[in-house]
Amino acid sequence: MQVKQILNRLQKFKSFVYEHVRFVATAETLIIEAAIRPRVHSRPCCSKCTRPGPGYDTLPPRRFEFVPLWGLPVFFVYAPRRVECPRCGVRVERLPWAEGKQHLTTTYAWFLARWAKRLSWQEVAEAFHTSWDHVFRSVEMAVTWGRAHMDLTGIRSIGVDEIQWQRGHQYLTLVYQIDASCKRLLWIGEKRTVRTLLRFFRGFGRERSQALQFICSDMWRPDLKVIAKKANRAIHVLDRFHIVTHLNKAIDEVRAQEARTLKAKGYEPVLTKTRWLLLKRPENLSAKQDVRLAELLRYNLRSVRSYLLKEDFQFFWAYTSPYWAGQFLDTWCRRTLRSQLAPLKKVARMLRGHRALLLNWFRAKGQLSSGSVEGLNTKAKLTIRKAFGFRTYHAMEIALYHTLGALPEPEVTHRFC
């Protein structure tokens, strides 16, 4: 089967025909050129209003890069006509295989964008002998099209979180859809302020915001303030992961301070290399760590008391009734505030201040998976790491939408794998 027949089968354009296909030897490699001409008596279409009109003149031939075949670069060669449009004046005709002044065919751009989900953009550029800029423009085109055609109906649960993407406390605010039927990135905002999340709700719309049933977030005050104002009908659930993180940080602070005190007083360094013994769940400890932890628990140390309080708090998540969970939380907070462990007392005050939101976790139990937010955050951080440090917010935004947005793609007659 000839290359011309393959192109006619896979990439056929109305009002245009492939005139001939030939090999061209260059100083670097062998390329395939497919010459295209308009059909006889066909009229060019205006690139602005897409209406057909009389021809004005013909421009010099241009080359458009197509999907490589057998590792050989493929180019479409065509001399664009200019059309004398009654509405828009003299314009270059609309070409069905490329957008505007792009040198890449639309098919090749989508081809590169799909591969950019699997590999880094630099690896895609090297694999297909193109430039990084071509890959970026292709991904940008795919994200722009996908965002314009996103289906935002039926969203019932969202998760809000922040991740650091540059040094110097540079954060991104991420909003995810975490419904059981669909988990994806909905929106990205620069920084983590009140205005940042307000921009999401304004773009999302009042009607969709009021239709939300569940919202999962951490205890960042600006987010709590905006959610209470814009989505007050939803059950607002605090992310369990962040609560456990606060407890672990408090225990680590107590352990580090006590280890320094023991060393200064010349006591036996029993807390040396015990960080993960105190932070890990008992079921995740190895046999050797189990023995070491049992020995450590015999000592009357502040670190041991903080560890026992942390393990005691795990019973909070086993409740099914919000009322009895609230009773347990109140008792635990009172005990902790009398413990003379300053870092844990700080956590207890924080939990007491967010008591109502904590109990929402039980009202939404079985209907919301807050772990989805952390799973998507892990993928977002992996995307940032794979990007090798994009310097601009726009490039990072495009990369995250492309990887995590589950964006739709146009229907095509053939998809190049």
Secondary structure, DSSP 8 states (H G I E B T S, - for coil): --HHHHHHHHS--TTEEEEEEEEEE-SS-EEEEEEEEE-TT---BBTTT--B--EEEE---EEEEEEEETTEEEEEEE--EEEEETTTEEEEB--TTS-TT-SB-HHHHHHHHHHTTTS-HHHHHHHTT--HHHHHHHHHHHHHHHHHT---TT--EEEEEEEEEETTTEEEEEEEEEETTEEEEEEEEES-SHHHHHHHHHHH-HHHHHH--EEEE-S-HHHHHHHHHH-TTSEEEE-HHHHHHHHHHHHHHHHHHHHHHHHHHT---TTTT-HHHHHS-GGG--HHHHHHHHHHTTS--HHHHHHHHHHHHGGGGG---HHHHHHHHHHHHHHHHTTT-HHHHHHHHHHHHTHHHHHHHHHTTTT--THHHHHHHHHHHHHHHHTT--SSHHHHHHHHHHHHS-------S----
